[in-house]
Amino acid sequence: MDLLNSPWPWYVAGPLIGLFVPVLLIVVNKMLGISSAFDHLCMMALPTAKKAIFAFKDEENGWKLAFSVGIALGAFIVAQFMSSAPLRFLPEQYHTTEGYVKLFLGGMLVGFGTRYANGCTSGHSIFGLSILQSSSLKATLAFFAGGLLYTGIAFLF
C-alpha cells in the first residue's frame, strides 16, 4: 500500500506515461486527450445538434465514455477506500455563492481554452508532443507561459 499512497519518483512515473502513448497508438490505434472525451460526452447528450462537428459515432468514440467514467470511478474508489483522512469534494471557500460563481467562470474559461487550443494539456503536452505535432508544441508553450504569468500575478497579490 505504501507504493500506492506515496508519490512515485519522476524516473518511474515519467517513463510509464511515455510508454502509455505508443501502447495506445500501436495496440489500440487511439489518441488520448480528456477534453475530446468530454466533447464526445456532450455530443451524446445533445444528439440533435445540426453542426457536423457534433456527429457522434458510437463505434468510434464509445470507448471515451468508459474512459471518462473510469476516471471518476477511480477517483471515488481511491477517495473512499484508500485515503486515511476524510476528503471533501471542495474546499470550504467554494461553498458560497461567490465560490460557485468562481467555479462556473473557471470552468467556462477552461472549456473555452481547450476548444480554442483544440485540445487540453494532456492531449497536447503528452500525446501531441510525442507524435511531433507543431501545434502541440505551440499549445504547450502557451500553457506554460500562461501558468507562469498567472503565478507571477498571484504572487504579487
N, CA, C and O of each residue as an XYZ file, in Angstrom:
628
protein
N       0.811     -1.201      0.000
C       0.000      0.000      0.000
C       0.856      1.268      0.000
O       0.432      2.297     -0.526
N       2.059      1.204      0.586
C       2.919      2.380      0.599
C       3.258      2.820     -0.827
O       3.391      4.013     -1.101
N       3.394      1.860     -1.719
C       3.695      2.177     -3.115
C       2.585      3.009     -3.750
O       2.857      3.912     -4.541
N       1.333      2.705     -3.403
C       0.209      3.428     -3.980
C      -0.074      4.743     -3.267
O      -0.595      5.674     -3.880
N       0.260      4.836     -1.984
C      -0.079      6.026     -1.203
C       0.991      7.107     -1.222
O       0.749      8.206     -0.724
N       2.138      6.839     -1.768
C       3.187      7.858     -1.812
C       3.460      8.235     -3.265
O       3.242      7.435     -4.175
N       3.938      9.465     -3.475
C       4.243      9.878     -4.863
C       5.351      9.023     -5.467
O       6.307      8.649     -4.787
N       5.211      8.726     -6.729
C       6.237      7.955     -7.420
C       7.327      8.896     -7.885
O       7.043     10.045     -8.225
N       8.567      8.437     -7.909
C       9.639      9.294     -8.417
C       9.439      9.579     -9.907
O       8.829      8.793    -10.631
N       9.964     10.712    -10.339
C       9.805     11.124    -11.729
C      10.358     10.097    -12.690
O       9.816      9.922    -13.782
N      11.429      9.410    -12.310
C      12.062      8.451    -13.213
C      11.260      7.158    -13.352
O      11.588      6.319    -14.192
N      10.221      6.986    -12.544
C       9.306      5.851    -12.698
C       8.035      6.318    -13.408
O       7.613      5.719    -14.397
N       7.423      7.400    -12.891
C       6.153      7.885    -13.438
C       6.309      8.410    -14.868
O       5.455      8.150    -15.716
N       7.386      9.144    -15.141
C       7.600      9.708    -16.477
C       7.669      8.656    -17.567
O       6.941      8.753    -18.555
N       8.531      7.640    -17.414
C       8.572      6.594    -18.442
C       7.256      5.822    -18.579
O       6.903      5.403    -19.681
N       6.530      5.630    -17.478
C       5.236      4.946    -17.585
C       4.251      5.756    -18.418
O       3.516      5.204    -19.237
N       4.243      7.063    -18.205
C       3.390      7.918    -19.033
C       3.868      7.868    -20.481
O       3.062      7.780    -21.407
N       5.183      7.926    -20.666
C       5.744      7.865    -22.015
C       5.429      6.564    -22.726
O       5.190      6.573    -23.933
N       5.421      5.448    -22.016
C       5.105      4.149    -22.623
C       3.621      4.008    -22.942
O       3.234      3.211    -23.796
N       2.799      4.787    -22.250
C       1.361      4.742    -22.478
C       1.003      5.219    -23.886
O       0.057      4.715    -24.492
N       1.756      6.187    -24.402
C       1.475      6.759    -25.721
C       1.616      5.717    -26.833
O       0.670      5.533    -27.599
N       2.761      5.026    -26.956
C       2.850      4.040    -28.033
C       1.893      2.859    -27.853
O       1.438      2.273    -28.836
N       1.589      2.510    -26.608
C       0.623      1.423    -26.386
C      -0.730      1.809    -26.971
O      -1.357      1.009    -27.664
N      -1.184      3.035    -26.695
C      -2.463      3.473    -27.255
C      -2.418      3.556    -28.772
O      -3.359      3.142    -29.448
N      -1.331      4.087    -29.305
C      -1.241      4.245    -30.763
C      -1.100      2.914    -31.489
O      -1.777      2.683    -32.491
N      -0.235      2.044    -31.001
C       0.054      0.791    -31.700
C      -0.987     -0.285    -31.416
O      -1.487     -0.934    -32.335
N      -1.308     -0.468    -30.146
C      -2.212     -1.564    -29.768
C      -3.673     -1.203    -30.010
O      -4.421     -1.997    -30.581
N      -4.081     -0.022    -29.583
C      -5.497      0.346    -29.646
C      -5.808      1.260    -30.832
O      -6.967      1.405    -31.223
N      -4.767      1.878    -31.402
C      -4.915      2.818    -32.513
C      -5.806      4.006    -32.139
O      -6.663      4.426    -32.917
N      -5.585      4.542    -30.924
C      -6.357      5.681    -30.436
C      -5.412      6.749    -29.922
O      -4.318      6.452    -29.442
N      -5.852      8.013    -30.031
C      -5.135      9.141    -29.437
C      -5.909      9.576    -28.208
O      -7.137      9.496    -28.169
N      -5.173     10.040    -27.201
C      -5.799     10.355    -25.931
C      -5.754     11.838    -25.634
O      -4.730     12.492    -25.826
N      -6.852     12.352    -25.173
C      -6.981     13.703    -24.647
C      -8.318     13.778    -23.944
O      -9.342     13.412    -24.521
N      -8.327     14.240    -22.724
C      -9.564     14.208    -21.947
C     -10.585     15.219    -22.451
O     -11.786     14.979    -22.323
N     -10.153     16.341    -23.019
C     -11.133     17.317    -23.497
C     -11.959     16.751    -24.644
O     -13.152     17.038    -24.742
N     -11.349     15.957    -25.506
C     -12.133     15.359    -26.592
C     -13.094     14.314    -26.055
O     -14.164     14.107    -26.627
N     -12.729     13.653    -24.964
C     -13.649     12.691    -24.352
C     -14.875     13.422    -23.814
O     -15.998     12.955    -23.999
N     -14.678     14.561    -23.151
C     -15.812     15.335    -22.657
C     -16.595     15.961    -23.800
O     -17.811     16.121    -23.700
N     -15.921     16.315    -24.873
C     -16.585     16.834    -26.055
C     -17.556     15.792    -26.605
O     -18.688     16.114    -26.963
N     -17.101     14.543    -26.667
C     -17.963     13.479    -27.173
C     -19.109     13.155    -26.207
O     -20.190     12.756    -26.640
N     -18.877     13.325    -24.914
C     -19.969     13.143    -23.957
C     -21.051     14.193    -24.188
O     -22.242     13.898    -24.093
N     -20.629     15.425    -24.494
C     -21.599     16.471    -24.813
C     -22.360     16.132    -26.095
O     -23.559     16.392    -26.196
N     -21.666     15.555    -27.069
C     -22.321     15.154    -28.314
C     -23.374     14.077    -28.053
O     -24.426     14.057    -28.692
N     -23.081     13.186    -27.108
C     -24.051     12.148    -26.771
C     -25.266     12.755    -26.078
O     -26.396     12.311    -26.283
N     -25.022     13.789    -25.246
C     -26.116     14.430    -24.518
C     -26.969     15.309    -25.429
O     -28.154     15.505    -25.161
N     -26.379     15.842    -26.507
C     -27.095     16.717    -27.436
C     -27.058     16.138    -28.846
O     -26.448     16.728    -29.737
N     -27.707     14.984    -29.062
C     -27.596     14.319    -30.364
C     -28.308     15.029    -31.501
O     -28.116     14.667    -32.662
N     -29.117     16.020    -31.203
C     -29.880     16.680    -32.269
C     -29.176     17.917    -32.817
O     -29.734     18.610    -33.668
N     -27.973     18.207    -32.352
C     -27.255     19.381    -32.847
C     -27.027     19.251    -34.350
O     -26.780     18.157    -34.857
N     -27.110     20.361    -35.047
C     -27.052     20.348    -36.511
C     -25.631     20.424    -37.066
O     -25.412     20.087    -38.229
N     -24.676     20.852    -36.272
C     -23.318     21.037    -36.772
C     -22.647     19.702    -37.056
O     -22.888     18.713    -36.365
N     -21.808     19.686    -38.075
C     -21.097     18.464    -38.460
C     -20.146     17.999    -37.365
O     -19.897     16.800    -37.235
N     -19.612     18.924    -36.577
C     -18.682     18.540    -35.517
C     -19.376     17.692    -34.451
O     -18.722     16.954    -33.714
N     -20.699     17.802    -34.375
C     -21.445     17.053    -33.373
C     -21.931     15.704    -33.872
O     -22.844     15.126    -33.284
N     -21.344     15.193    -34.937
C     -21.728     13.874    -35.448
C     -21.002     12.802    -34.632
O     -19.880     12.421    -34.968
N     -21.632     12.319    -33.572
C     -21.018     11.330    -32.687
C     -21.257      9.930    -33.240
O     -22.377      9.580    -33.611
N     -20.193      9.135    -33.291
C     -20.298      7.760    -33.771
C     -19.922      6.831    -32.626
O     -18.777      6.817    -32.175
N     -20.896      6.055    -32.158
C     -20.682      5.158    -31.017
C     -19.528      4.193    -31.241
O     -18.713      3.982    -30.344
N     -19.453      3.614    -32.417
C     -18.436      2.590    -32.674
C     -17.011      3.146    -32.627
O     -16.075      2.419    -32.293
N     -16.842      4.430    -32.960
C     -15.512      5.035    -32.940
C     -15.172      5.692    -31.610
O     -14.012      5.704    -31.201
N     -16.169      6.231    -30.942
C     -15.899      7.056    -29.774
C     -16.530      6.546    -28.478
O     -16.432      7.214    -27.448
N     -17.157      5.410    -28.506
C     -17.781      4.867    -27.301
C     -16.796      4.593    -26.183
O     -17.156      4.670    -25.008
N     -15.546      4.271    -26.534
C     -14.541      3.998    -25.513
C     -14.262      5.222    -24.649
O     -13.819      5.089    -23.508
N     -14.519      6.418    -25.187
C     -14.268      7.638    -24.420
C     -15.232      7.764    -23.250
O     -14.878      8.332    -22.216
N     -16.445      7.242    -23.399
C     -17.385      7.232    -22.284
C     -16.838      6.363    -21.155
O     -16.850      6.766    -19.992
N     -16.363      5.177    -21.501
C     -15.785      4.286    -20.489
C     -14.553      4.929    -19.851
O     -14.351      4.796    -18.644
N     -13.744      5.609    -20.621
C     -12.553      6.288    -20.116
C     -12.937      7.366    -19.103
O     -12.352      7.440    -18.022
N     -13.918      8.200    -19.450
C     -14.339      9.290    -18.565
C     -14.976      8.762    -17.287
O     -14.697      9.261    -16.197
N     -15.825      7.761    -17.420
C     -16.451      7.154    -16.240
C     -15.393      6.482    -15.371
O     -15.475      6.528    -14.144
N     -14.404      5.861    -16.000
C     -13.326      5.208    -15.251
C     -12.507      6.187    -14.435
O     -12.088      5.861    -13.324
N     -12.268      7.389    -14.965
C     -11.544      8.415    -14.210
C     -12.335      8.789    -12.959
O     -11.781      8.827    -11.860
N     -13.617      9.063    -13.122
C     -14.449      9.456    -11.983
C     -14.586      8.314    -10.979
O     -14.494      8.534     -9.771
N     -14.802      7.103    -11.472
C     -14.945      5.948    -10.589
C     -13.645      5.650     -9.850
O     -13.671      5.344     -8.657
N     -12.522      5.733    -10.533
C     -11.232      5.516     -9.888
C     -10.960      6.536     -8.805
O     -10.462      6.184     -7.736
N     -11.280      7.808     -9.063
C     -11.091      8.854     -8.052
C     -11.982      8.591     -6.841
O     -11.553      8.768     -5.701
N     -13.214      8.172     -7.089
C     -14.124      7.869     -5.981
C     -13.608      6.701     -5.140
O     -13.623      6.771     -3.911
N     -13.156      5.643     -5.784
C     -12.654      4.466     -5.061
C     -11.441      4.836     -4.207
O     -11.354      4.440     -3.045
N     -10.515      5.588     -4.779
C      -9.327      5.994     -4.031
C      -9.707      6.879     -2.849
O      -9.191      6.698     -1.746
N     -10.613      7.841     -3.076
C     -11.013      8.751     -2.002
C     -11.742      8.013     -0.882
O     -11.568      8.345      0.290
N     -12.549      7.024     -1.226
C     -13.341      6.331     -0.220
C     -12.585      5.223      0.508
O     -12.760      5.042      1.713
N     -11.757      4.490     -0.206
C     -11.181      3.275      0.368
C      -9.674      3.312      0.595
O      -9.145      2.469      1.319
N      -8.982      4.259      0.001
C      -7.530      4.270      0.132
C      -7.013      5.504      0.841
O      -5.800      5.673      0.965
N      -7.890      6.365      1.308
C      -7.482      7.573      1.988
C      -7.624      7.390      3.494
O      -8.619      6.839      3.964
N      -6.633      7.849      4.247
C      -6.689      7.706      5.699
C      -7.517      8.807      6.338
O      -8.014      8.628      7.450
N      -7.678      9.930      5.674
C      -8.461     11.046      6.203
C      -9.689     11.268      5.332
O      -9.654     11.004      4.130
N     -10.769     11.749      5.926
C     -11.949     12.043      5.098
C     -11.648     13.189      4.135
O     -11.033     14.188      4.508
N     -12.086     13.028      2.911
C     -11.835     14.034      1.885
C     -13.120     14.776      1.555
O     -14.187     14.172      1.439
N     -13.008     16.078      1.407
C     -14.153     16.887      0.991
C     -14.103     17.051     -0.522
O     -13.032     17.055     -1.128
N     -15.264     17.185     -1.106
C     -15.334     17.374     -2.556
C     -14.702     18.697     -2.967
O     -13.970     18.756     -3.955
N     -14.978     19.752     -2.219
C     -14.420     21.073     -2.494
C     -13.954     21.700     -1.186
O     -14.508     21.408     -0.126
N     -12.946     22.553     -1.254
C     -12.570     23.303     -0.051
C     -13.731     24.182      0.411
O     -14.619     24.519     -0.373
N     -13.712     24.539      1.664
C     -14.814     25.287      2.288
C     -15.133     26.596      1.583
O     -16.301     26.982      1.523
N     -14.130     27.295      1.044
C     -14.364     28.603      0.434
C     -15.250     28.534     -0.810
O     -15.747     29.567     -1.260
N     -15.457     27.355     -1.371
C     -16.283     27.231     -2.571
C     -17.742     26.915     -2.259
O     -18.549     26.777     -3.178
N     -18.093     26.799     -0.987
C     -19.471     26.502     -0.608
C     -20.236     27.790     -0.312
O     -21.004     27.861      0.648
N     -20.021     28.791     -1.135
C     -20.729     30.065     -1.052
C     -21.166     30.444     -2.460
O     -20.742     29.828     -3.438
N     -22.004     31.447     -2.553
C     -22.430     31.917     -3.876
C     -21.228     32.407     -4.678
O     -21.108     32.110     -5.866
N     -20.342     33.155     -4.032
C     -19.141     33.639     -4.711
C     -18.273     32.466     -5.176
O     -17.706     32.506     -6.268
N     -18.173     31.432     -4.351
C     -17.386     30.254     -4.722
C     -17.975     29.531     -5.917
O     -17.235     29.089     -6.796
N     -19.305     29.402     -5.965
C     -19.949     28.744     -7.099
C     -19.765     29.550     -8.387
O     -19.584     28.983     -9.465
N     -19.813     30.881     -8.260
C     -19.595     31.741     -9.434
C     -18.158     31.565     -9.936
O     -17.930     31.458    -11.141
N     -17.195     31.536     -9.017
C     -15.796     31.329     -9.414
C     -15.614     29.983    -10.107
O     -14.928     29.895    -11.125
N     -16.224     28.940     -9.559
C     -16.116     27.613    -10.178
C     -16.739     27.610    -11.571
O     -16.167     27.048    -12.505
N     -17.900     28.231    -11.715
C     -18.575     28.273    -13.000
C     -17.746     29.035    -14.023
O     -17.536     28.558    -15.139
N     -17.270     30.230    -13.641
C     -16.462     31.024    -14.570
C     -15.144     30.324    -14.904
O     -14.703     30.348    -16.054
N     -14.520     29.708    -13.915
C     -13.294     28.960    -14.170
C     -13.535     27.806    -15.132
O     -12.727     27.564    -16.028
N     -14.633     27.098    -14.952
C     -14.982     26.008    -15.861
C     -15.243     26.490    -17.270
O     -14.847     25.841    -18.238
N     -15.909     27.631    -17.388
C     -16.161     28.203    -18.714
C     -14.843     28.594    -19.385
O     -14.662     28.351    -20.578
N     -13.922     29.198    -18.628
C     -12.635     29.588    -19.201
C     -11.818     28.374    -19.614
O     -11.182     28.382    -20.667
N     -11.831     27.335    -18.797
C     -11.106     26.104    -19.158
C     -11.719     25.490    -20.416
O     -11.001     25.083    -21.329
N     -13.040     25.428    -20.457
C     -13.717     24.887    -21.639
C     -13.413     25.695    -22.885
O     -13.136     25.130    -23.943
N     -13.462     27.023    -22.767
C     -13.123     27.879    -23.908
C     -11.678     27.657    -24.339
O     -11.386     27.541    -25.529
N     -10.779     27.600    -23.359
C      -9.362     27.425    -23.664
C      -9.073     26.109    -24.363
O      -8.272     26.070    -25.297
N      -9.708     25.038    -23.929
C      -9.457     23.750    -24.575
C     -10.025     23.715    -25.985
O      -9.439     23.093    -26.871
N     -11.151     24.369    -26.205
C     -11.691     24.423    -27.569
C     -10.827     25.331    -28.441
O     -10.561     25.010    -29.599
N     -10.389     26.463    -27.888
C      -9.565     27.409    -28.637
C      -8.218     26.789    -29.007
O      -7.714     27.000    -30.110
N      -7.636     26.020    -28.078
C      -6.339     25.375    -28.333
C      -6.499     24.045    -29.061
O      -5.512     23.384    -29.387
N      -7.745     23.660    -29.313
C      -8.040     22.385    -29.973
C      -7.483     21.197    -29.181
O      -6.956     20.241    -29.749
N      -7.615     21.286    -27.856
C      -7.181     20.184    -27.005
C      -6.765     20.671    -25.639
O      -6.661     21.873    -25.396
N      -6.528     19.729    -24.755
C      -6.164     20.043    -23.376
C      -4.669     19.804    -23.147
O      -3.941     19.402    -24.055
N      -4.239     20.056    -21.932
C      -2.821     19.902    -21.623
C      -2.348     18.468    -21.803
O      -1.250     18.242    -22.310
N      -3.146     17.508    -21.403
C      -2.717     16.112    -21.567
C      -2.676     15.725    -23.037
O      -1.754     15.040    -23.478
N      -3.664     16.158    -23.786
C      -3.693     15.825    -25.211
C      -2.537     16.436    -25.971
O      -1.901     15.765    -26.785
N      -2.255     17.720    -25.712
C      -1.163     18.393    -26.417
C       0.195     18.029    -25.841
O       1.094     17.615    -26.574
N       0.350     18.183    -24.518
C       1.677     18.066    -23.910
C       2.191     16.636    -23.827
O       3.399     16.412    -23.899
N       1.312     15.686    -23.681
C       1.767     14.289    -23.619
C       1.657     13.638    -24.988
O       2.637     13.111    -25.514
N       0.482     13.674    -25.554
C       0.258     12.946    -26.789
C       0.745     13.695    -28.026
O       1.454     13.136    -28.862
N       0.360     14.957    -28.132
C       0.724     15.723    -29.324
C       2.221     15.896    -29.496
O       2.743     15.771    -30.604
N       2.924     16.190    -28.384
C       4.381     16.337    -28.478
C       5.046     15.016    -28.847
O       6.038     14.998    -29.575
N       4.501     13.913    -28.344
C       5.129     12.616    -28.623
C       5.007     12.214    -30.088
O       5.807     11.416    -30.578
N       4.019     12.755    -30.793
C       3.901     12.451    -32.221
C       4.339     13.650    -33.072
O       4.016     13.751    -34.255
N       5.085     14.551    -32.425
C       5.766     15.672    -33.082
C       4.836     16.635    -33.813
O       5.150     17.068    -34.922
N       3.699     16.976    -33.213
C       2.798     17.956    -33.805
C       3.251     19.363    -33.410
O       3.366     19.666    -32.222
N       3.504     20.208    -34.384
C       3.973     21.565    -34.084
C       2.907     22.366    -33.336
O       3.237     23.208    -32.501
N       1.637     22.109    -33.630
C       0.574     22.820    -32.913
C       0.584     22.460    -31.428
O       0.249     23.294    -30.587
N       0.962     21.235    -31.103
C       1.042     20.834    -29.700
C       2.210     21.508    -28.991
O       2.115     21.826    -27.805
N       3.297     21.726    -29.699
C       4.424     22.448    -29.114
C       4.006     23.883    -28.806
O       4.296     24.395    -27.724
N       3.331     24.531    -29.746
C       2.860     25.908    -29.524
C       1.879     25.955    -28.358
O       1.968     26.843    -27.509
N       0.944     25.010    -28.308
C      -0.035     24.986    -27.224
C       0.636     24.739    -25.880
O       0.289     25.385    -24.891
N       1.593     23.812    -25.826
C       2.286     23.520    -24.576
C       3.077     24.724    -24.095
O       3.071     25.028    -22.902
N       3.753     25.410    -24.998
C       4.469     26.631    -24.621
C       3.500     27.687    -24.100
O       3.813     28.399    -23.146
N       2.332     27.793    -24.717
C       1.326     28.752    -24.254
C       0.785     28.353    -22.879
O       0.548     29.218    -22.036
N       0.586     27.039    -22.643
C       0.121     26.586    -21.325
C       1.122     26.979    -20.250
O       0.743     27.504    -19.202
N       2.398     26.725    -20.510
C       3.432     27.052    -19.528
C       3.552     28.562    -19.332
O       3.681     29.031    -18.201
N       3.510     29.320    -20.417
C       3.599     30.777    -20.310
C       2.419     31.327    -19.513
O       2.593     32.204    -18.667
N       1.235     30.819    -19.779
C       0.056     31.249    -19.029
C       0.167     30.902    -17.559
O      -0.203     31.705    -16.702
N       0.671     29.717    -17.257
C       0.856     29.314    -15.865
C       1.871     30.182    -15.149
O       1.667     30.570    -13.998
N       2.973     30.489    -15.835
C       3.982     31.371    -15.244
C       3.428     32.781    -15.029
O       3.668     33.396    -13.990
N       2.697     33.280    -16.000
C       2.109     34.614    -15.888
C       1.131     34.670    -14.722
O       1.177     35.593    -13.909
N       0.250     33.684    -14.642
C      -0.731     33.658    -13.553
C      -0.041     33.531    -12.204
O      -0.427     34.200    -11.246
N       0.970     32.685    -12.119
C       1.698     32.511    -10.871
C       2.370     33.819    -10.461
O       2.354     34.185     -9.286
N       2.957     34.519    -11.423
C       3.577     35.814    -11.127
C       2.570     36.827    -10.641
O       2.839     37.559     -9.689
N       1.409     36.884    -11.280
C       0.358     37.825    -10.869
C      -0.166     37.452     -9.496
O      -0.349     38.322     -8.645
N      -0.414     36.151     -9.267
C      -0.943     35.711     -7.970
C       0.073     35.970     -6.863
O      -0.311     36.271     -5.733
N       1.364     35.858     -7.172
C       2.417     36.096     -6.172
C       2.417     37.570     -5.746
O       2.674     37.881     -4.583
N       2.128     38.473     -6.689
C       2.118     39.892     -6.377
C       0.973     40.277     -5.452
O       1.081     41.235     -4.686
N      -0.120     39.533     -5.525
C      -1.281     39.863     -4.701
C      -1.361     38.901     -3.574
O      -2.269     38.991     -2.748
